[in-house]
Amino acid sequence: MKNIREKLHISTIDGNAGGLARAHGLGIECAEFCWAHYLDCEREKHLAAAKQAADGIGSLWFHAPFAEISPCAIDPRVRELTALRYRQSAEAAAELGIRRLVIHGGYIPYVYFPESFVAESVRFWKEFLRDAPGDIVIALENVMEPSPDMLVEIVRETGDERLGLCLDVGHANCGYSEKPPLDWIAPMSPYLRHVHLHNNHGEKDEHLPLGNGSIPMEAVMERIRALCPGADFTIENMDSRDSVAWLKEKGFIDD
């Protein structure tokens, strides 16, 4: 079945995400706390903004902060900070009625060796999930990973059903990715919970509408629906209207 309306979300990096989602019967991905200091500074103000955006919307995801924090950190102090920020994220999400979180995998080329990245990440997630709520869902997102292999190995070795994957299609088409987006889908498919949708021209992370760029987005969408029918989606554009229109034109949202 091609229609993804019930699984589609709009990221609140789009300032009109709430209105657009309500107009088209879509969900919301809360991005208000992508910057970690908002978990400390003016927290109630940002919670109120998130609640307003999500008002009356049934399907919700929460994007955790990512700058200067990493679940693969070797330094124990950085690991402590990372765990703190993710606990705070889970608490903020819970206040919004959200149990599903997207978290960056954290790989940085030339800083982490692949072997240590996997081993330290597995250790972190086993420790973190030991005390995490039983109903939480965490989807690890690719950013600078060269292929899906390391993230797949992290989830497999952690061995906890609460930990899955988020394929960011745009990230898989630029930066350090050594494989085209279509080649990321099958390896991730056993663990794929969520997908971030945006386009680019293969060089930098432009977050363009789905119809603009070099990603064969229709083929990507069709393969994801065939291999991972349970996966959710989020449009990550500053203005999501063109992407919504493209999804309608291609038949991924019914009229």
C-alpha positions as CSV (number, residue, x, y, z in Angstrom):
1,M,0.0,0.0,0.0
2,K,1.5,3.3,-1.1
3,N,-0.4,5.8,1.0
4,I,1.7,7.0,4.0
5,R,-0.7,9.7,5.4
6,E,-1.1,8.0,8.8
7,K,2.7,7.5,9.1
8,L,3.8,11.0,7.9
9,H,5.0,13.8,10.2
10,I,6.2,17.4,9.7
11,S,9.3,18.5,11.6
12,T,8.9,21.7,13.6
13,I,12.0,23.2,12.0
14,D,9.1,24.3,9.7
15,G,7.5,27.1,11.8
16,N,4.1,26.3,10.4
17,A,4.4,22.5,11.0
18,G,1.4,22.4,13.4
19,G,-1.0,24.2,11.0
20,L,0.2,22.1,8.0
21,A,-0.1,18.9,9.9
22,R,-3.6,19.7,11.1
23,A,-4.7,20.7,7.6
24,H,-3.5,17.4,6.0
25,G,-4.1,15.0,8.9
26,L,-0.4,14.4,9.5
27,G,1.8,14.0,12.6
28,I,4.5,16.2,14.1
29,E,8.2,15.7,15.0
30,C,9.1,18.0,17.8
31,A,12.5,19.7,17.1
32,E,12.3,22.4,19.7
33,F,14.9,20.7,21.9
34,C,17.5,19.9,19.2
35,W,19.7,22.5,20.9
36,A,20.6,21.0,24.3
37,H,20.7,24.2,26.3
38,Y,16.9,24.6,25.8
39,L,16.6,21.6,28.2
40,D,18.0,23.9,30.9
41,C,17.3,27.5,29.6
42,E,13.7,28.6,29.2
43,R,12.6,25.0,29.2
44,E,9.0,25.8,30.0
45,K,8.8,28.3,27.2
46,H,10.0,25.7,24.6
47,L,7.7,23.1,26.1
48,A,4.8,25.4,25.7
49,A,5.7,26.1,22.0
50,A,6.0,22.3,21.4
51,K,2.6,21.7,23.0
52,Q,1.0,24.4,20.9
53,A,2.5,22.9,17.7
54,A,1.3,19.4,18.7
55,D,-2.2,20.4,19.9
56,G,-4.8,18.1,18.5
57,I,-2.3,15.9,16.7
58,G,-2.2,12.2,17.4
59,S,1.1,10.9,16.0
60,L,4.3,12.4,17.5
61,W,8.1,12.0,17.5
62,F,10.7,13.9,19.4
63,H,14.1,14.9,18.1
64,A,16.8,14.8,20.8
65,P,19.7,17.3,20.9
66,F,22.9,16.4,19.1
67,A,25.5,19.2,19.3
68,E,28.6,18.3,21.3
69,I,27.1,15.2,22.8
70,S,27.7,11.6,21.6
71,P,26.6,8.1,22.7
72,C,29.9,6.8,21.3
73,A,32.1,9.0,23.5
74,I,35.2,7.4,25.0
75,D,35.6,10.2,27.6
76,P,33.5,9.2,30.6
77,R,32.6,12.8,31.3
78,V,31.2,13.2,27.8
79,R,29.3,9.9,28.3
80,E,27.8,11.3,31.6
81,L,26.7,14.5,29.8
82,T,25.2,12.5,26.9
83,A,23.2,10.2,29.2
84,L,22.0,13.3,31.1
85,R,20.8,15.0,28.0
86,Y,19.0,11.9,26.7
87,R,17.3,11.4,30.1
88,Q,16.2,15.1,30.0
89,S,15.0,14.6,26.4
90,A,12.9,11.5,27.5
91,E,11.4,13.5,30.3
92,A,10.5,16.5,28.1
93,A,9.1,14.1,25.5
94,A,7.0,12.4,28.1
95,E,5.6,15.8,29.2
96,L,4.4,16.1,25.6
97,G,3.0,12.6,25.5
98,I,5.7,11.4,23.3
99,R,7.5,8.0,23.7
100,R,9.4,7.9,20.3
101,L,12.8,9.7,20.1
102,V,15.2,10.2,17.2
103,I,18.8,10.4,18.3
104,H,21.9,10.9,16.1
105,G,24.3,8.0,16.0
106,G,27.2,10.3,16.7
107,Y,29.9,9.0,14.3
108,I,32.6,11.6,13.4
109,P,35.2,10.4,10.8
110,Y,38.8,10.7,11.8
111,V,37.7,11.1,15.5
112,Y,36.3,7.6,16.0
113,F,37.6,4.4,14.6
114,P,34.7,2.2,13.3
115,E,35.5,-0.6,15.8
116,S,35.5,1.7,18.8
117,F,32.4,3.6,17.6
118,V,30.4,0.4,17.5
119,A,31.8,-1.0,20.8
120,E,31.4,2.2,22.8
121,S,27.9,2.9,21.4
122,V,26.8,-0.6,22.3
123,R,28.1,-0.2,25.8
124,F,26.4,3.2,26.1
125,W,23.0,2.0,24.9
126,K,23.0,-1.1,27.1
127,E,23.7,1.1,30.1
128,F,21.2,3.8,29.1
129,L,18.3,1.4,28.3
130,R,18.7,-0.5,31.5
131,D,17.1,2.4,33.4
132,A,15.0,3.8,30.5
133,P,11.2,3.6,30.5
134,G,9.9,0.3,29.2
135,D,7.7,1.9,26.5
136,I,10.4,4.2,25.0
137,V,11.4,3.9,21.4
138,I,14.7,5.3,20.2
139,A,15.7,5.5,16.5
140,L,19.4,6.1,15.8
141,E,19.8,8.5,12.8
142,N,22.7,8.4,10.3
143,V,24.6,11.7,9.8
144,M,28.3,11.2,9.0
145,E,28.3,7.4,8.8
146,P,29.8,6.1,5.5
147,S,27.3,3.3,5.3
148,P,24.5,1.7,7.3
149,D,26.7,-1.1,8.6
150,M,27.9,0.4,11.8
151,L,24.5,1.6,12.9
152,V,23.0,-1.8,12.1
153,E,25.7,-3.5,14.1
154,I,25.0,-1.3,17.1
155,V,21.3,-2.1,17.2
156,R,21.9,-5.8,16.6
157,E,24.6,-6.1,19.4
158,T,22.6,-4.0,21.8
159,G,19.8,-6.5,21.4
160,D,17.0,-4.3,22.8
161,E,13.7,-3.9,20.9
162,R,13.4,-0.4,22.1
163,L,16.4,0.6,20.0
164,G,16.0,0.9,16.2
165,L,17.1,3.0,13.3
166,C,16.2,6.2,11.5
167,L,17.3,6.6,7.9
168,D,18.0,10.2,7.0
169,V,17.7,10.0,3.2
170,G,19.3,13.4,2.7
171,H,22.3,12.5,4.9
172,A,22.8,9.3,3.0
173,N,23.2,11.4,-0.2
174,C,25.9,13.8,0.9
175,G,28.8,14.3,3.1
176,Y,30.6,11.2,4.1
177,S,28.2,8.6,2.7
178,E,29.9,6.1,0.4
179,K,26.6,4.5,-0.7
180,P,23.6,6.0,-2.5
181,P,20.4,6.3,-0.4
182,L,18.7,3.3,-2.1
183,D,21.5,1.1,-0.9
184,W,21.0,2.0,2.8
185,I,17.4,0.7,2.9
186,A,17.7,-3.1,2.8
187,P,20.5,-3.4,5.4
188,M,18.5,-1.1,7.8
189,S,15.2,-2.7,7.1
190,P,15.0,-5.2,10.0
191,Y,15.4,-2.3,12.5
192,L,14.0,0.7,10.6
193,R,11.5,2.6,12.7
194,H,11.6,6.1,11.1
195,V,12.7,8.0,8.0
196,H,13.7,11.6,7.6
197,L,12.8,13.0,4.2
198,H,14.6,15.9,2.4
199,N,16.6,16.2,-0.8
200,N,19.9,17.7,-1.9
201,H,22.3,17.7,-4.9
202,G,24.8,15.2,-3.4
203,E,27.3,17.6,-1.9
204,K,25.9,19.2,1.2
205,D,22.9,18.9,3.6
206,E,20.5,21.3,1.9
207,H,17.2,20.1,3.3
208,L,15.5,20.8,0.0
209,P,11.9,19.8,-0.9
210,L,11.5,16.2,-2.0
211,G,11.2,17.0,-5.7
212,N,14.3,19.2,-5.8
213,G,17.7,17.5,-5.9
214,S,19.5,14.3,-7.1
215,I,17.9,11.7,-4.8
216,P,15.5,9.4,-6.8
217,M,13.0,10.1,-4.1
218,E,10.1,8.2,-5.6
219,A,12.2,5.0,-5.9
220,V,13.5,5.5,-2.4
221,M,9.9,5.8,-1.0
222,E,8.7,2.8,-2.9
223,R,11.5,0.6,-1.7
224,I,11.0,1.7,1.9
225,R,7.3,1.0,1.7
226,A,8.1,-2.5,0.2
227,L,10.7,-3.5,2.7
228,C,9.6,-1.6,5.8
229,P,5.9,-1.0,5.7
230,G,5.8,-0.2,9.5
231,A,8.3,2.7,9.2
232,D,7.2,6.3,9.9
233,F,8.3,9.4,8.0
234,T,9.1,13.0,8.8
235,I,9.5,15.8,6.2
236,E,12.5,18.0,7.3
237,N,12.1,21.2,5.4
238,M,12.1,24.8,6.6
239,D,8.9,25.1,4.5
240,S,7.2,21.7,4.0
241,R,4.4,22.7,1.6
242,D,6.2,21.7,-1.6
243,S,7.1,18.3,-0.2
244,V,3.5,17.7,0.9
245,A,2.4,18.7,-2.6
246,W,5.0,16.3,-4.2
247,L,3.9,13.4,-2.1
248,K,0.3,14.0,-3.1
249,E,1.3,14.3,-6.8
250,K,3.1,10.9,-6.6
251,G,0.3,9.2,-4.8
252,F,2.0,8.8,-1.4
253,I,-0.8,10.9,0.2
254,D,-4.3,10.3,-0.8
255,D,-6.7,13.2,-1.5
